[in-house]
Amino acid sequence: MQLIPSVPQQQQQQKVVGGVIGKYRKPNKLVEGVTVSWSWYDENNGIVEWTFKNNTDNTVTVALFRNGYYFGGAFWPVYLNYPDCRTQWLGAEPKPLEDEGVEDNSPPLALITKDGNHYLVAFAFTLGPGEEWSMLEGGFIPGQLVPSGIQLVPMKYVTVQRMCIGYPQQAVQAWDAQTGTNMTGYQPNPTAFDVTVFSVPQDAPFTDPFPPTVSQGDCKERCNYLLAQVLAALEGDNMKNALQLLAMYLQCISTVITDEEAKELSKIKETLRGLLGGDLQLPL
């Protein structure tokens, strides 16, 4: 079973009939020769089918902006944490998507940027010459919330880079509220990944309800912050809190060190388990 990407409920639109529009501006057409369309796949359950078609003789990579943010944004921490979502980071130069059938198709995630300092997460749809490819998305409500503000955005390959990527917990909470589940995002948060980075045009939209935190390289700054909290707790004679924070620090640092150093840390972690007791919740 595949978990179907979903639109946040806060993106729901109020249905209004009639009224003055004012000055209407169509979204800029940023991609030539590539089209996207949607249709109901399971209207009763709010699932639509997106169909992408590359009508050019070149391989192209695009992102899909709809309903105020990029497809693949918002709930990506949940997608990455559950194998049923069939979602992974793209960590290489893009190549055309393989068609495994509309119910199983799932594109990779990537980072997009305009300036190399600010990043968002989006699905990377890479289509070969003449390729047509479809996938599903859930979370829509017939007559109330349907795909809108649809825009394809060209993605220009920049590099594959080690990135420390974190997410706001509100993203997971919103997923659980909408789906009635009790899921989690990946841990530790943040985590360093080897991720493909794309640039998008300066006039492309650049919004997300739950934007990520992204920094270049491993997550050492996050680890150093936890270590500072450990020292502060020790200065305040709060040994229990200090040991818990130390456990979190060790978990964090284990993601940015060598395998041999990680083995030594495992021994320290086992000692901490004994000191902290089995009744405490430890991220070890």
LUMMAR-745052 format. One record per residue (C-alpha): residue in three letters; x, y, z. Coordinates in steps of 0.25 Angstrom, whole numbers, plus 5000, padded with zeros to 4 digits. Example, Ala and Ser with C-alpha at 12.3 -4.5 7.8 and 13.67 -1.06 7.14 Angstrom:
% LUMMAR-745052
ALA504949825031 SER505549965029 
This chain:
% LUMMAR-745052
MET500050005000 GLN500550144997 LEU500250265006 ILE499750374997 PRO500350514998 SER499250605003 VAL498950755003 PRO498950825017 GLN497550865022 GLN497951005024 GLN498051015009 GLN496550995008 GLN495851105000 GLN494451165003 LYS493551144992 VAL492951274987 VAL491951294976 GLY492051424968 GLY492751554973 VAL493651654967 ILE495051594963 GLY495851724962 LYS497151724954 TYR497351574950 ARG498751524948 LYS499051394942 PRO500251314947 ASN501451334939 LYS501651224929 LEU503151184933 VAL503151044925 GLU502951034910 GLY502550894904 VAL502250824917 THR500850814922 VAL500150764934 SER498650734937 TRP497850674948 SER496550584949 TRP495850514960 TYR496350374962 ASP495550344974 GLU494650464977 ASN493950414989 ASN495250404996 GLY495850534991 ILE496950464982 VAL497350534969 GLU498250484958 TRP499350574952 THR499750554938 PHE501050614933 LYS501450614918 ASN502750654912 ASN502450704898 THR503950744895 ASP505150664890 ASN505950694902 THR505950634916 VAL505350734926 THR505150744941 VAL504050824947 ALA503350854960 LEU501850864962 PHE501350984970 ARG499850974973 ASN498951024985 GLY500051114990 TYR501251024991 TYR502050924984 PHE501650784982 GLY502550704991 GLY502650815002 ALA501850815015 PHE501850675019 TRP503150625013 PRO503650585027 VAL502550485029 TYR502750425014 LEU504250405017 ASN504050335030 TYR503050225025 PRO503450125014 ASP502050115009 CYS502150255004 ARG503250214994 THR503950344996 GLN505450374996 TRP506350494994 LEU506950504980 GLY508450494982 ALA508950494968 GLU508750564955 PRO507350554950 LYS506950444940 PRO505550414935 LEU504550354944 GLU504150214942 ASP502650184941 GLU502250074951 GLY500750104949 VAL499950224955 GLU499650154968 ASP501150124971 ASN501850244964 SER502550334974 PRO503650444970 PRO504850474978 LEU504950594987 ALA505950704984 LEU506350844990 ILE506050964981 THR506651104983 LYS506751244977 ASP507951294984 GLY508751184990 ASN508351225004 HIS506851195005 TYR506251065001 LEU504950995000 VAL504650844998 ALA503950794985 PHE503650674977 ALA504650664965 PHE503850624952 THR504850584942 LEU504250544928 GLY504950494916 PRO504650534902 GLY503150514899 GLU502950444913 GLU501550444920 TRP501550404935 SER500450404945 MET500350404961 LEU499250414971 GLU499050524982 GLY498050524993 GLY497450625003 PHE496450694994 ILE495050724996 PRO494050724984 GLY493350854983 GLN494250914994 LEU495750884992 VAL496250854978 PRO497550874971 SER497751024968 GLY498851124965 ILE499451014956 GLN500851054951 LEU502050974946 VAL503351024950 PRO504650984943 MET505750924951 LYS507250944947 TYR508150844953 VAL509250914962 THR509950804970 VAL509850694980 GLN510250734993 ARG510250695008 MET509150775015 CYS508650785029 ILE507150785028 GLY506150805039 TYR504650815039 PRO503650885048 GLN502850785057 GLN501550865052 ALA501650785039 VAL501550655046 GLN500450705055 ALA499650755043 TRP499850625036 ASP499250545048 ALA498150645049 GLN497750625035 THR497950475033 GLY497450435047 THR498850365049 ASN499950365059 MET501150375051 THR502550435053 GLY503550505044 TYR504950455042 GLN505950455054 PRO506850515058 ASN506350655054 PRO507050715047 THR507850605039 ALA508950625029 PHE508650565015 ASP509350565002 VAL508250634993 THR508150694979 VAL507950844979 PHE507250914967 SER507151064965 VAL505751114960 PRO505551254953 GLN505451384961 ASP504051404957 ALA503651264962 PRO502751254974 PHE503451214987 THR502551184998 ASP502251065008 PRO501351055020 PHE502450985027 PRO503751025022 PRO504950945025 THR506250985032 VAL507450965023 SER508950985025 GLN510150935017 GLY510950815022 ASP510750725034 CYS509850765046 LYS510950805055 GLU510350935059 ARG509150865064 CYS510050775072 ASN510850885078 TYR509550955082 LEU509150825090 LEU510450815097 ALA510350965101 GLN509050925107 VAL509650805115 LEU510650905121 ALA509651005125 ALA508850895132 LEU510050845139 GLU510350995144 GLY508850995149 ASP509050865157 ASN508050795148 MET508750665147 LYS507550585142 ASN507250685131 ALA508750695127 LEU508850545125 GLN507650545116 LEU508150655108 LEU509550585108 ALA508850465102 MET508150555091 TYR509550615088 LEU510150475086 GLN509050435077 CYS509250565069 ILE510750555068 SER510650405064 THR510150455051 VAL511350535047 ILE512550445052 THR513250325046 ASP512750175048 GLU513950155058 GLU513550275066 ALA512150235066 LYS512450095072 GLU513150165084 LEU511950255086 SER511050135086 LYS511850085099 ILE511550225105 LYS510150215102 GLU509950075109 THR510550135121 LEU509650255121 ARG508450165120 GLY508850105133 LEU509050235139 LEU507750295134 GLY506850175137 GLY505950105129 ASP504750195132 LEU505250305124 GLN505050325110 LEU506350335103 PRO506750365088 LEU507750255088 
